Amino acid sequence: DDLIGRTHDVEQQFQDREDIPRPPHWRGYRVRPVRIEFWIERDYRLHDRFSYSHHPDGWAAIRLNP
């Protein structure tokens, strides 16, 4: 309950900001994928495979298999 309450407080504090400050020792990379593929293993190599591609108007999904 304490964690949920603290999360709510932080969301309220930064709700109108896009850039949330972070400690100066935090580092990282921003990953902006152009294409992502997901697959679900199924019997007899009939895996469900989906490709999601990013376009200016959003994401498009294409089924690759089966």
N, C-alpha and C positions, 0 to 999 in steps of 0.2 A: 504494500500500500504506500509505503514511503517513497519508493522509486517511482511509482505512477504519479504521485503528487508532485515530486520534483520535476518529472518530465513535463507535466502540465504547466508548471511554473516557467520552465525554460521556453516552451512553445509560446506562451503568452508574451514573454519578454522579447522574443525575436520574430514575432509573427509578421511584422511589416518590413523586415529586412531580408535581403537576398544574401548578403555576406555576413556570415556568423563568425565572430572572432574566435581564434583558436590560440592555444599557448604557442609561444615562439619556437619551442623545441619540437613541435609536431611537424612532420613532413609527409609528403605523399605525392601521388600522381593522380591526375584526373583522366579517367578512361572514358572515351566516347566511341563506343563500338559502331561500326557501319553495318556489320552483318553478324548474326548469332545463329548457331544451329543447335537445336535440341533433338535428342532422340530417346526413345523408350524401347528398351530391349524386349523383344517378343520371340516366341518360338519359331523355329524353322527360318531364321534370318528375315522374318517379316517385321523388321523394326519400324516403329513410327518415327519418321524423321521430318522435322519442320525447320525451315529457314526463315528467319526474320531479317528483313533489310530495312535500313533507315532511309527515308526519303524526306524531302522538305516538308511535306504535309503529314508526316507521321511514319508509323511502321507498317510494313506489308508482310503478310505471312504466306508462305508457299509450302505445300506438303511435298516432300521429296520421295518418300516411300511409305507404305508399300505401293 
